[in-house]
């Protein structure tokens, strides 16, 4: 799977492979999250059963596709269509999907065998933006009730609601990947949903309210519930936006280990990160689990998402150099302090 972007949000140009584990590293406001959102737009809008109102439809229709793209662009980027010269293209096993301003849906390799979706085994995409989704569980449950009873369409954080749905509802797919017990051993507890649809953290024989549960534990809890609900499978594309946030460096390594385990079992994962601990851990665990051939590192810089000479090792050198800049500042401060001490 290959995603190409031009003039989307902060990004001037990007060409990103999603083969197994894809890691985009860089400073804040360099377009890392934009890649995940664009991937979400393309995979979700071409998925069978998705329409503007997320109601099923029987026939794959190019006009419906365009409505879906515009709907998702509005929800994720707050704009109905792409800016001038904006372009999103997704290639999946030789099938090409693209969207640009004032253009039509381009799919030269699509035949009748692909009507209704991106492939015979459709990809499901999950975007994990923040563990704060747990704070919105009751809110989204109430929103769903109001929308259903009053036939209303309310404004809401789209990615959070989409993730909430997968946390609340079990998939009818067979469970291919089970990391629930592994996560339980890390956080020493379980996330459990009660009969009212609310969640709590169960530890040492005690039910702990979500408001009293550490945010780092909630990050692992999302993956635990997604696994228990059969949403993590070989057709899943998982976007993790800065998963290191709220995690102690030691737990960043544990998260990296879980991520690599998922990739080893067929889940495609896109990670956006600016943590040297997370990036180094993903590199090392991918080597230990022998998935280097499915792993790609990219640097986000000056509007471009790029690899250095198509090399992970050369790209990582650039990434570490960028992420080590704070230490250069510390060294400069130490030098100034020493100079001041010497000169009295």
C-alpha positions, -999 to +999 in steps of 0.1 A: +000+000+000+014+034-010+000+068-002+010+100-021+001+135-010+007+169-025-003+203-010-024+188+018-024+208+050+013+213+061+025+188+035+040+199+002+048+163-008+048+129+007+052+093-007+047+068+021+047+030+020+023+012+044+036-023+042+038-033+079+053-008+103+056+028+090+072+054+113+071+092+106+093+112+129+097+150+132+090+181+152+055+194+159+036+211+131+055+192+103+025+173+089+029+140+106-008+137+116-019+149+081-006+116+066-027+095+089-058+116+083-053+115+045-049+077+048-081+075+068-100+096+042-090+073+014-095+040+031-128+049+048-144+066+018-138+036-005-150+011+021-181-008+012-211+003+033-197+038+039-217+068+028-220+104+040-244+093+067-225+060+072-256+041+059-251+010+038-254+011+001-255-018-024-236-005-053-202+011-056-207+045-072-181+071-081-203+100-073-210+085-039-173+082-034-167+119-041-194+128-016-177+106+010-143+122+004-157+157+007-176+146+039-144+132+055-123+162+044-147+184+062-147+163+093-109+158+095-095+189+078-125+213+082-127+219+044-151+204+019-126+199-009-089+200-015-071+232-020-058+241-055-032+216-066-041+194-036-038+157-044-043+124-025-035+091-041-036+056-027-023+025-044-034-009-030-021-040-048-022-023-082-056-006-077-053+031-078-075+056-060-070+093-062-087+126-054-078+161-064-096+195-068-122+196-096-113+161-107-131+129-108-124+096-091-096+079-110-095+041-108-082+027-140-076-008-126-110-012-110-133-038-125-165-054-114-147-077-091-139-048-068-173-031-066-181-020-031-146-017-017-109-014-020-102-052-023-117-085-018-106-083+018-113-047+027-090-027+050-105-013+081-087+018+094-086+029+131-071+062+141-060+066+177-055+103+183-056+105+221-064+083+252-089+111+261-114+091+241-123+074+275-135+108+288-161+109+260-177+075+264-208+086+281-210+117+259-209+096+227-234+071+241-258+100+247-251+115+213-260+082+196-292+080+215-302+116+206-294+111+170-313+079+168-345+091+186-346+126+171-332+119+137-306+146+142-270+149+130-249+165+157-214+180+153-187+160+172-150+151+171-152+126+142-121+105+149-129+102+186-164+091+179-152+066+153-127+051+178-154+051+205-177+030+183-150+003+180-143+004+217-181-001+224-190-025+197-175-060+190-166-068+155-182-099+138-148-108+124-129-138+138-101-129+162-068-132+145-046-112+169-050-113+206-028-090+227-052-086+256-033-108+280+000-092+271-013-057+278-030-069+310+004-080+323+019-046+315-008-025+332-016-052+358-053-050+351-081-052+327-104-027+310-140-040+313-173-027+298-204-030+320-240-037+309-246+000+306-218+005+281-195+023+306-159+012+311-138+008+342-103-004+350-102-036+371-071-041+392-063-060+424-100-069+428-111-033+426-132-015+400-115+019+393-134+046+376-119+059+344-115+094+358-092+079+384-072+058+360-038+070+348-037+084+313-008+061+303-028+030+314-057+043+293-034+043+262-028+006+266-064+001+275-075+012+240-054-015+224-066-041+249-103-034+241-097-032+204-081-066+205-108-081+227-134-067+203-117-083+173-108-051+156-071-059+152-067-082+123-047-087+092-070-063+073-066-036+099-046-004+093-039+013+127-028+049+129-011+058+162-006+096+166+022+101+190+016+070+211+044+080+235+024+109+249+016+103+286+040+073+287+071+070+309+101+061+288+100+025+301+064+022+291+073+037+257+094+006+251+065-016+262+042+002+238+068-003+210+070-040+217+032-043+215+032-023+182+058-046+167+039-077+179+008-065+161+027-058+129+043-093+131+008-107+132-004-089+101-017-055+113-004-025+093+006+003+116+015+040+109+032+057+139+038+094+142+064+102+168+088+127+181+102+106+209+138+091+204+129+064+229+099+053+209+117+055+176+147+036+188+126+009+205+106+004+173+138+000+153+153-025+178+121-046+183+115-047+145+150-062+142+145-087+170+112-098+155+127-098+120+102-075+103+128-050+090+116-057+054+082-045+064+095-014+083+099+021+069+111+052+086+104+087+073+115+122+084+089+150+084+107+183+076+099+215+058+067+203+044+081+170+031+077+134+043+108+117+030+133+089+032+170+097+028+182+078-004+155+051+003+175+040+033+161+034+068+196+037+083+203+070+066+169+084+075+173+074+111+206+093+113+188+124+102+159+117+126+182+113+156+201+144+146+169+164+146+156+150+179+190+155+196+189+193+191+177+200+227+209+183+239+229+207+217+212+236+236+221+220+269+257+217+259+257+253+248+243+263+282+269+243+300+297+260+279+283+294+287+281+286+324+317+272+324+329+303+306+312+326+331+328+306+359+363+308+344+360+345+337+346+352+372 
